[in-house]
Amino acid sequence: MQLSVELTLMPLKDDFIPTIKKFIKELRNSGFTVLENPLSTQIYGDYDAVMAFLTPEIKQVFEKEEAVMLQLKLVKGNRSGYQPDF
């Protein structure tokens, strides 16, 4: 089963940019389809593979940061090719 995931990482500290950049670079190096915009990052692929990849990546950030929030949206199916038709 294919999966689309939207992630927004929000370290709750003044110097938040390095943490976000490191997280995005890990997503880019994952081998999955990764799309970025100014508000979030999306990752697409097989459900089991994506979740197996994300779980330790999220845990690593949570263990390193004193206070951090992650907004996560999961959509069944690979929506990486979505084009609005209106």
N, CA, C and O atoms as a printed pandas DataFrame, in Angstrom:
     atom_number atom_name residue_name chain_id  residue_number  x_coord  y_coord  z_coord
0              1         N          MET        A               1    0.846   -1.177    0.000
1              2        CA          MET        A               1    0.000    0.000    0.000
2              3         C          MET        A               1    0.889    1.237    0.000
3              4         O          MET        A               1    1.870    1.319    0.740
4              5         N          GLN        A               2    0.531    2.185   -0.835
5              6        CA          GLN        A               2    1.287    3.438   -0.930
6              7         C          GLN        A               2    0.786    4.446    0.102
7              8         O          GLN        A               2   -0.362    4.396    0.545
8              9         N          LEU        A               3    1.687    5.365    0.471
9             10        CA          LEU        A               3    1.407    6.335    1.528
10            11         C          LEU        A               3    1.958    7.695    1.144
11            12         O          LEU        A               3    3.024    7.794    0.538
12            13         N          SER        A               4    1.224    8.748    1.502
13            14        CA          SER        A               4    1.685   10.133    1.405
14            15         C          SER        A               4    1.710   10.690    2.817
15            16         O          SER        A               4    0.735   10.557    3.557
16            17         N          VAL        A               5    2.823   11.315    3.194
17            18        CA          VAL        A               5    2.976   11.865    4.540
18            19         C          VAL        A               5    3.395   13.319    4.418
19            20         O          VAL        A               5    4.321   13.647    3.676
20            21         N          GLU        A               6    2.711   14.189    5.150
21            22        CA          GLU        A               6    3.108   15.590    5.238
22            23         C          GLU        A               6    3.624   15.827    6.653
23            24         O          GLU        A               6    2.966   15.478    7.633
24            25         N          LEU        A               7    4.817   16.427    6.748
25            26        CA          LEU        A               7    5.451   16.665    8.043
26            27         C          LEU        A               7    5.787   18.137    8.205
27            28         O          LEU        A               7    6.284   18.782    7.282
28            29         N          THR        A               8    5.510   18.656    9.386
29            30        CA          THR        A               8    5.945   19.995    9.759
30            31         C          THR        A               8    6.607   19.878   11.123
31            32         O          THR        A               8    5.945   19.631   12.131
32            33         N          LEU        A               9    7.930   20.062   11.139
33            34        CA          LEU        A               9    8.714   19.967   12.373
34            35         C          LEU        A               9    8.872   21.358   12.962
35            36         O          LEU        A               9    9.240   22.300   12.261
36            37         N          MET        A              10    8.590   21.484   14.266
37            38        CA          MET        A              10    8.658   22.781   14.931
38            39         C          MET        A              10    9.422   22.672   16.248
39            40         O          MET        A              10    8.818   22.444   17.296
40            41         N          PRO        A              11   10.752   22.834   16.206
41            42        CA          PRO        A              11   11.510   22.889   17.455
42            43         C          PRO        A              11   11.111   24.150   18.215
43            44         O          PRO        A              11   11.056   25.237   17.640
44            45         N          LEU        A              12   10.838   24.003   19.483
45            46        CA          LEU        A              12   10.353   25.131   20.285
46            47         C          LEU        A              12   11.532   25.807   20.985
47            48         O          LEU        A              12   11.717   25.709   22.198
48            49         N          LYS        A              13   12.325   26.505   20.149
49            50        CA          LYS        A              13   13.492   27.230   20.648
50            51         C          LYS        A              13   13.824   28.313   19.626
51            52         O          LYS        A              13   13.341   28.279   18.494
52            53         N          ASP        A              14   14.649   29.271   20.033
53            54        CA          ASP        A              14   14.994   30.376   19.145
54            55         C          ASP        A              14   15.805   29.926   17.934
55            56         O          ASP        A              14   15.558   30.390   16.821
56            57         N          ASP        A              15   16.759   29.037   18.134
57            58        CA          ASP        A              15   17.640   28.585   17.060
58            59         C          ASP        A              15   17.088   27.288   16.451
59            60         O          ASP        A              15   17.687   26.223   16.604
60            61         N          PHE        A              16   15.956   27.385   15.769
61            62        CA          PHE        A              16   15.247   26.207   15.268
62            63         C          PHE        A              16   15.706   25.754   13.881
63            64         O          PHE        A              16   15.500   24.595   13.522
64            65         N          ILE        A              17   16.318   26.635   13.098
65            66        CA          ILE        A              17   16.635   26.329   11.703
66            67         C          ILE        A              17   17.586   25.141   11.535
67            68         O          ILE        A              17   17.314   24.296   10.683
68            69         N          PRO        A              18   18.686   25.019   12.295
69            70        CA          PRO        A              18   19.571   23.864   12.095
70            71         C          PRO        A              18   18.873   22.514   12.293
71            72         O          PRO        A              18   19.146   21.564   11.560
72            73         N          THR        A              19   17.992   22.427   13.260
73            74        CA          THR        A              19   17.267   21.175   13.510
74            75         C          THR        A              19   16.363   20.826   12.336
75            76         O          THR        A              19   16.305   19.669   11.917
76            77         N          ILE        A              20   15.665   21.812   11.808
77            78        CA          ILE        A              20   14.775   21.577   10.672
78            79         C          ILE        A              20   15.578   21.180    9.438
79            80         O          ILE        A              20   15.199   20.247    8.729
80            81         N          LYS        A              21   16.675   21.873    9.175
81            82        CA          LYS        A              21   17.502   21.550    8.010
82            83         C          LYS        A              21   18.050   20.132    8.098
83            84         O          LYS        A              21   18.048   19.407    7.103
84            85         N          LYS        A              22   18.513   19.730    9.262
85            86        CA          LYS        A              22   19.050   18.378    9.431
86            87         C          LYS        A              22   17.962   17.335    9.166
87            88         O          LYS        A              22   18.205   16.337    8.489
88            89         N          PHE        A              23   16.773   17.570    9.699
89            90        CA          PHE        A              23   15.658   16.646    9.511
90            91         C          PHE        A              23   15.299   16.524    8.022
91            92         O          PHE        A              23   15.102   15.417    7.520
92            93         N          ILE        A              24   15.215   17.649    7.326
93            94        CA          ILE        A              24   14.872   17.633    5.906
94            95         C          ILE        A              24   15.958   16.925    5.098
95            96         O          ILE        A              24   15.646   16.180    4.168
96            97         N          LYS        A              25   17.212   17.144    5.436
97            98        CA          LYS        A              25   18.304   16.465    4.721
98            99         C          LYS        A              25   18.224   14.955    4.892
99           100         O          LYS        A              25   18.511   14.213    3.953
100          101         N          GLU        A              26   17.840   14.490    6.073
101          102        CA          GLU        A              26   17.659   13.057    6.291
102          103         C          GLU        A              26   16.523   12.524    5.418
103          104         O          GLU        A              26   16.633   11.438    4.849
104          105         N          LEU        A              27   15.439   13.284    5.313
105          106        CA          LEU        A              27   14.332   12.872    4.447
106          107         C          LEU        A              27   14.780   12.816    2.989
107          108         O          LEU        A              27   14.438   11.878    2.268
108          109         N          ARG        A              28   15.545   13.818    2.553
109          110        CA          ARG        A              28   16.033   13.855    1.170
110          111         C          ARG        A              28   16.904   12.639    0.848
111          112         O          ARG        A              28   16.857   12.118   -0.266
112          113         N          ASN        A              29   17.690   12.194    1.814
113          114        CA          ASN        A              29   18.609   11.079    1.606
114          115         C          ASN        A              29   17.950    9.713    1.779
115          116         O          ASN        A              29   18.634    8.690    1.733
116          117         N          SER        A              30   16.650    9.681    1.974
117          118        CA          SER        A              30   15.952    8.437    2.279
118          119         C          SER        A              30   15.741    7.534    1.065
119          120         O          SER        A              30   15.544    6.328    1.219
120          121         N          GLY        A              31   15.782    8.099   -0.129
121          122        CA          GLY        A              31   15.482    7.314   -1.322
122          123         C          GLY        A              31   14.010    7.355   -1.715
123          124         O          GLY        A              31   13.636    6.874   -2.785
124          125         N          PHE        A              32   13.180    7.925   -0.854
125          126        CA          PHE        A              32   11.757    8.096   -1.159
126          127         C          PHE        A              32   11.565    9.372   -1.966
127          128         O          PHE        A              32   12.462   10.213   -2.021
128          129         N          THR        A              33   10.409    9.520   -2.587
129          130        CA          THR        A              33   10.071   10.783   -3.230
130          131         C          THR        A              33    9.792   11.802   -2.131
131          132         O          THR        A              33    8.957   11.565   -1.259
132          133         N          VAL        A              34   10.487   12.929   -2.171
133          134        CA          VAL        A              34   10.340   13.977   -1.159
134          135         C          VAL        A              34   10.082   15.290   -1.884
135          136         O          VAL        A              34   10.830   15.667   -2.785
136          137         N          LEU        A              35    9.024   15.980   -1.488
137          138        CA          LEU        A              35    8.692   17.296   -2.017
138          139         C          LEU        A              35    8.655   18.276   -0.860
139          140         O          LEU        A              35    8.222   17.938    0.242
140          141         N          GLU        A              36    9.110   19.488   -1.117
141          142        CA          GLU        A              36    9.167   20.499   -0.057
142          143         C          GLU        A              36    8.455   21.765   -0.500
143          144         O          GLU        A              36    8.396   22.088   -1.686
144          145         N          ASN        A              37    7.919   22.470    0.480
145          146        CA          ASN        A              37    7.405   23.811    0.259
146          147         C          ASN        A              37    7.745   24.619    1.511
147          148         O          ASN        A              37    8.286   24.051    2.460
148          149         N          PRO        A              38    7.455   25.897    1.553
149          150        CA          PRO        A              38    7.852   26.697    2.715
150          151         C          PRO        A              38    7.199   26.284    4.044
151          152         O          PRO        A              38    7.700   26.648    5.108
152          153         N          LEU        A              39    6.104   25.541    3.999
153          154        CA          LEU        A              39    5.382   25.213    5.220
154          155         C          LEU        A              39    5.540   23.777    5.685
155          156         O          LEU        A              39    5.339   23.487    6.864
156          157         N          SER        A              40    5.899   22.862    4.770
157          158        CA          SER        A              40    5.974   21.453    5.151
158          159         C          SER        A              40    6.827   20.679    4.158
159          160         O          SER        A              40    7.249   21.200    3.125
160          161         N          THR        A              41    7.062   19.438    4.499
161          162        CA          THR        A              41    7.779   18.510    3.629
162          163         C          THR        A              41    6.916   17.278    3.481
163          164         O          THR        A              41    6.330   16.801    4.452
164          165         N          GLN        A              42    6.836   16.759    2.258
165          166        CA          GLN        A              42    6.049   15.558    2.008
166          167         C          GLN        A              42    6.984   14.427    1.586
167          168         O          GLN        A              42    7.967   14.644    0.878
168          169         N          ILE        A              43    6.660   13.223    2.033
169          170        CA          ILE        A              43    7.410   12.037    1.668
170          171         C          ILE        A              43    6.406   10.984    1.190
171          172         O          ILE        A              43    5.336   10.819    1.775
172          173         N          TYR        A              44    6.769   10.275    0.118
173          174        CA          TYR        A              44    5.857    9.337   -0.534
174          175         C          TYR        A              44    6.540    7.999   -0.745
175          176         O          TYR        A              44    7.727    7.945   -1.066
176          177         N          GLY        A              45    5.789    6.915   -0.564
177          178        CA          GLY        A              45    6.333    5.588   -0.819
178          179         C          GLY        A              45    5.475    4.503   -0.215
179          180         O          GLY        A              45    4.329    4.734    0.169
180          181         N          ASP        A              46    6.046    3.312   -0.137
181          182        CA          ASP        A              46    5.367    2.167    0.454
182          183         C          ASP        A              46    5.124    2.418    1.944
183          184         O          ASP        A              46    6.024    2.863    2.656
184          185         N          TYR        A              47    3.926    2.136    2.404
185          186        CA          TYR        A              47    3.539    2.399    3.796
186          187         C          TYR        A              47    4.554    1.836    4.798
187          188         O          TYR        A              47    5.080    2.570    5.635
188          189         N          ASP        A              48    4.822    0.534    4.706
189          190        CA          ASP        A              48    5.710   -0.101    5.683
190          191         C          ASP        A              48    7.110    0.498    5.637
191          192         O          ASP        A              48    7.723    0.724    6.681
192          193         N          ALA        A              49    7.617    0.756    4.438
193          194        CA          ALA        A              49    8.970    1.303    4.307
194          195         C          ALA        A              49    9.049    2.741    4.819
195          196         O          ALA        A              49    9.997    3.100    5.519
196          197         N          VAL        A              50    8.068    3.556    4.477
197          198        CA          VAL        A              50    8.069    4.955    4.929
198          199         C          VAL        A              50    7.962    5.025    6.452
199          200         O          VAL        A              50    8.713    5.761    7.093
200          201         N          MET        A              51    7.043    4.270    7.027
201          202        CA          MET        A              51    6.870    4.305    8.483
202          203         C          MET        A              51    8.098    3.747    9.209
203          204         O          MET        A              51    8.479    4.256   10.263
204          205         N          ALA        A              52    8.715    2.704    8.647
205          206        CA          ALA        A              52    9.933    2.141    9.247
206          207         C          ALA        A              52   11.072    3.157    9.199
207          208         O          ALA        A              52   11.908    3.198   10.101
208          209         N          PHE        A              53   11.104    3.966    8.159
209          210        CA          PHE        A              53   12.122    5.012    8.061
210          211         C          PHE        A              53   11.826    6.170    9.013
211          212         O          PHE        A              53   12.719    6.639    9.718
212          213         N          LEU        A              54   10.572    6.630    9.035
213          214        CA          LEU        A              54   10.228    7.818    9.823
214          215         C          LEU        A              54   10.313    7.610   11.329
215          216         O          LEU        A              54   10.729    8.517   12.050
216          217         N          THR        A              55    9.931    6.448   11.813
217          218        CA          THR        A              55    9.868    6.215   13.253
218          219         C          THR        A              55   11.202    6.523   13.951
219          220         O          THR        A              55   11.198    7.293   14.911
220          221         N          PRO        A              56   12.339    5.965   13.519
221          222        CA          PRO        A              56   13.590    6.298   14.196
222          223         C          PRO        A              56   14.054    7.732   13.938
223          224         O          PRO        A              56   14.706    8.331   14.793
224          225         N          GLU        A              57   13.728    8.289   12.770
225          226        CA          GLU        A              57   14.119    9.676   12.490
226          227         C          GLU        A              57   13.395   10.636   13.434
227          228         O          GLU        A              57   14.007   11.559   13.972
228          229         N          ILE        A              58   12.115   10.422   13.634
229          230        CA          ILE        A              58   11.347   11.261   14.550
230          231         C          ILE        A              58   11.849   11.069   15.978
231          232         O          ILE        A              58   12.019   12.043   16.712
232          233         N          LYS        A              59   12.084    9.836   16.369
233          234        CA          LYS        A              59   12.569    9.557   17.724
234          235         C          LYS        A              59   13.903   10.256   17.976
235          236         O          LYS        A              59   14.120   10.806   19.055
236          237         N          GLN        A              60   14.795   10.238   16.987
237          238        CA          GLN        A              60   16.102   10.875   17.147
238          239         C          GLN        A              60   15.955   12.379   17.412
239          240         O          GLN        A              60   16.630   12.924   18.286
240          241         N          VAL        A              61   15.083   13.040   16.665
241          242        CA          VAL        A              61   14.851   14.473   16.871
242          243         C          VAL        A              61   14.246   14.709   18.249
243          244         O          VAL        A              61   14.659   15.631   18.952
244          245         N          PHE        A              62   13.281   13.896   18.643
245          246        CA          PHE        A              62   12.620   14.066   19.934
246          247         C          PHE        A              62   13.596   13.837   21.093
247          248         O          PHE        A              62   13.504   14.507   22.121
248          249         N          GLU        A              63   14.521   12.903   20.932
249          250        CA          GLU        A              63   15.503   12.657   21.990
250          251         C          GLU        A              63   16.519   13.792   22.095
251          252         O          GLU        A              63   16.992   14.108   23.186
252          253         N          LYS        A              64   16.853   14.402   20.958
253          254        CA          LYS        A              64   17.870   15.462   20.936
254          255         C          LYS        A              64   17.330   16.798   21.438
255          256         O          LYS        A              64   18.030   17.529   22.139
256          257         N          GLU        A              65   16.111   17.112   21.088
257          258        CA          GLU        A              65   15.537   18.420   21.403
258          259         C          GLU        A              65   14.807   18.407   22.747
259          260         O          GLU        A              65   14.143   17.434   23.103
260          261         N          GLU        A              66   14.945   19.499   23.471
261          262        CA          GLU        A              66   14.262   19.611   24.760
262          263         C          GLU        A              66   12.755   19.768   24.577
263          264         O          GLU        A              66   11.961   19.192   25.320
264          265         N          ALA        A              67   12.377   20.564   23.566
265          266        CA          ALA        A              67   10.958   20.793   23.289
266          267         C          ALA        A              67   10.781   20.883   21.780
267          268         O          ALA        A              67   11.394   21.724   21.122
268          269         N          VAL        A              68    9.940   20.013   21.241
269          270        CA          VAL        A              68    9.729   19.985   19.802
270          271         C          VAL        A              68    8.324   19.455   19.512
271          272         O          VAL        A              68    7.786   18.635   20.256
272          273         N          MET        A              69    7.752   19.941   18.424
273          274        CA          MET        A              69    6.433   19.490   18.020
274          275         C          MET        A              69    6.516   19.055   16.561
275          276         O          MET        A              69    7.217   19.676   15.762
276          277         N          LEU        A              70    5.805   17.996   16.221
277          278        CA          LEU        A              70    5.757   17.513   14.847
278          279         C          LEU        A              70    4.301   17.342   14.444
279          280         O          LEU        A              70    3.549   16.597   15.072
280          281         N          GLN        A              71    3.920   18.041   13.392
281          282        CA          GLN        A              71    2.586   17.850   12.825
282          283         C          GLN        A              71    2.734   16.856   11.688
283          284         O          GLN        A              71    3.577   17.027   10.807
284          285         N          LEU        A              72    1.915   15.823   11.712
285          286        CA          LEU        A              72    2.041   14.722   10.773
286          287         C          LEU        A              72    0.671   14.410   10.187
287          288         O          LEU        A              72   -0.298   14.215   10.920
288          289         N          LYS        A              73    0.597   14.364    8.861
289          290        CA          LYS        A              73   -0.641   13.975    8.177
290          291         C          LYS        A              73   -0.330   12.766    7.318
291          292         O          LYS        A              73    0.669   12.745    6.600
292          293         N          LEU        A              74   -1.187   11.761    7.393
293          294        CA          LEU        A              74   -1.033   10.544    6.602
294          295         C          LEU        A              74   -2.216   10.422    5.656
295          296         O          LEU        A              74   -3.368   10.572    6.065
296          297         N          VAL        A              75   -1.924   10.148    4.386
297          298        CA          VAL        A              75   -2.966    9.953    3.385
298          299         C          VAL        A              75   -2.689    8.641    2.669
299          300         O          VAL        A              75   -1.579    8.414    2.186
300          301         N          LYS        A              76   -3.679    7.792    2.600
301          302        CA          LYS        A              76   -3.520    6.533    1.876
302          303         C          LYS        A              76   -3.347    6.842    0.392
303          304         O          LYS        A              76   -4.105    7.620   -0.186
304          305         N          GLY        A              77   -2.344    6.223   -0.209
305          306        CA          GLY        A              77   -2.063    6.410   -1.629
306          307         C          GLY        A              77   -0.908    7.370   -1.839
307          308         O          GLY        A              77   -0.587    8.182   -0.971
308          309         N          ASN        A              78   -0.295    7.267   -2.993
309          310        CA          ASN        A              78    0.810    8.146   -3.352
310          311         C          ASN        A              78    0.247    9.323   -4.126
311          312         O          ASN        A              78   -0.179    9.174   -5.271
312          313         N          ARG        A              79    0.244   10.486   -3.505
313          314        CA          ARG        A              79   -0.332   11.698   -4.101
314          315         C          ARG        A              79    0.747   12.634   -4.651
315          316         O          ARG        A              79    0.482   13.814   -4.878
316          317         N          SER        A              80    1.970   12.114   -4.867
317          318        CA          SER        A              80    3.080   12.970   -5.293
318          319         C          SER        A              80    2.858   13.582   -6.668
319          320         O          SER        A              80    3.440   14.624   -6.970
320          321         N          GLY        A              81    2.047   12.977   -7.497
321          322        CA          GLY        A              81    1.795   13.503   -8.822
322          323         C          GLY        A              81    0.539   14.351   -8.931
323          324         O          GLY        A              81    0.096   14.662  -10.036
324          325         N          TYR        A              82   -0.032   14.722   -7.810
325          326        CA          TYR        A              82   -1.288   15.461   -7.805
326          327         C          TYR        A              82   -1.158   16.772   -8.568
327          328         O          TYR        A              82   -0.227   17.545   -8.344
328          329         N          GLN        A              83   -2.088   17.008   -9.456
329          330        CA          GLN        A              83   -2.208   18.267  -10.191
330          331         C          GLN        A              83   -3.660   18.728  -10.081
331          332         O          GLN        A              83   -4.561   17.989  -10.479
332          333         N          PRO        A              84   -3.909   19.913   -9.560
333          334        CA          PRO        A              84   -5.294   20.382   -9.482
334          335         C          PRO        A              84   -5.897   20.524  -10.882
335          336         O          PRO        A              84   -5.213   20.915  -11.828
336          337         N          ASP        A              85   -7.180   20.202  -10.997
337          338        CA          ASP        A              85   -7.843   20.267  -12.299
338          339         C          ASP        A              85   -8.904   21.352  -12.324
339          340         O          ASP        A              85   -9.926   21.223  -12.999
340          341         N          PHE        A              86   -8.658   22.402  -11.595
341          342        CA          PHE        A              86   -9.603   23.502  -11.581
342          343         C          PHE        A              86   -8.896   24.816  -11.781
343          344         O          PHE        A              86   -9.538   25.867  -11.797
